[in-house]
């Protein structure tokens, strides 16, 4: 589980999320006389919203209910967030290293 801070309508929320890598990325390959090479491709992923809470919300307070529209807004925001993309790409690179 990962966490990130998001501001919506002037209110800060902590979004708890996870992700699934749906297509692994690959590094760029320089060309040769017999192969033209190809650019790097990032991993593709799906974000899963696990929960939201206020920053100072105590553990004894139940999770906030996430209406569908808010889940869609949060998911769209996370897809566009460079920090989230960096986390996913790093996880994909570590997976690649572990497989060697």
N, C-alpha and C positions, 0 to 999 in steps of 0.2 A: 504494500500500500504506500502511496506517495501523497504528499500534501502540497498545496499551493494556496496562496492568498489571492482573492479576486474581489474587486470592488464593483458592486452593482447598486445603482441609484444612490450613491454616496455611502453605502453600507459595506463594510469589509466582511467577507466571509472566508472561512477556511474550507477549501474543497478537498475532499479525500477521494483519490482516484487510483485506478490501476490501468494498465494497458495490455493489449495483446498485439504482438507483432504479426501481421498478416502476410508480409513479404519481406524477406531479409534483404538488406542493402548489399552493395558490392563496391569495392574501391575502384578507382580509375585504373585503366591499363594503358600504358603507352603503346603506341603502334610499333610495328616492325615492317620489314619488307613484304611479309606475307599476310600481315594482319593490321588493319587500320586502327585498332584500339577502340576504347569506348570510355565515356566519362563516368564518374562515380554516380551511383544511384543510392539515395537514402532508403532506409527501411520504411515500409508502410505499416501503419498501425491503426488500431481502434481504441478509443478512450472509453473507459467504463467509470461512471460516477458512482462512488460507493456511499458518499454522504456529504453533508455540509453542516457547518456549525459556526457560531460566532467565535471570535478569537478568545474571549474570556469566559466561554461557556463551560461550566463545571461538568465533570463526568457524571454527576447524578441527574443531569437534565437530559431527557431523551433526545435522540437525533431529530433534527428538523425534517419535516416531510418535504419532499422535493416534487413539486408539480411538474407535469410533463414539459410545459413551456419553459420552466426554469432549467430543467435538465438539458433541453435542447440549446438554450442560450449558453449554459456552462460548457457543454461539450464543444460547441462551435468556438467558444473563446479558447479552450484548451488546445484545440487543433491549430489555432493561429499563434499560440504562445511559443516563442523561441525557446524558453526554458524547458518546456515540456518536450519539445522536439529534441533538444539536447539530451535529456534524460533517456529518451527512447533510443536515439542513435548510439549513445554510450552503452546501453544495455545490449544492443545488437552487436556492437564491436566486441564487447566482452564475451558474448556468446560465441562469436567467430573465433576468438583467441582460445577459448576453452575447448573448442572442437579440434584444435590442431594437435 
